[in-house]
Amino acid sequence: MFLRLNAASLTALPEDDGESEWVLAHLSYGVVREARTLLAFVDTVEVLSPPEARAELAGAAAAIGAVYGGDRAPREGS
C-alpha cells in the first residue's frame, strides 16, 4: 500500500531483504507540507529527515490529537 500511494515521490526503490522490521525509503516532495500524506500510515512510518518534514508531521499530528483526543467537544453537525 505504501509503495502504491507514494510511487510518484520515490527517488529509488526501497531495499527490502525481508529480514528487517523497517524498510528505508527515500522520498522527495516539492514542498514540505506534501509530507503530510505520510500521516495516512500513522505510526508505521517515521520520517528521518529533513527536520522540517519531521516538524511538519509533528504539528499535524498534534492538531489531530487535539481534535480526537477529547480536548474539545465535537463540532455541531459532525
Secondary structure as GFF3:
##gff-version 3
##sequence-region A 1 78
A	DSSP	alpha_helix	2	6	.	.	.	ID=ss1
A	DSSP	three_ten_helix	7	9	.	.	.	ID=ss2
A	DSSP	beta_strand	10	15	.	.	.	ID=ss3
A	DSSP	beta_strand	24	27	.	.	.	ID=ss4
A	DSSP	three_ten_helix	32	41	.	.	.	ID=ss5
A	DSSP	alpha_helix	51	68	.	.	.	ID=ss6
###
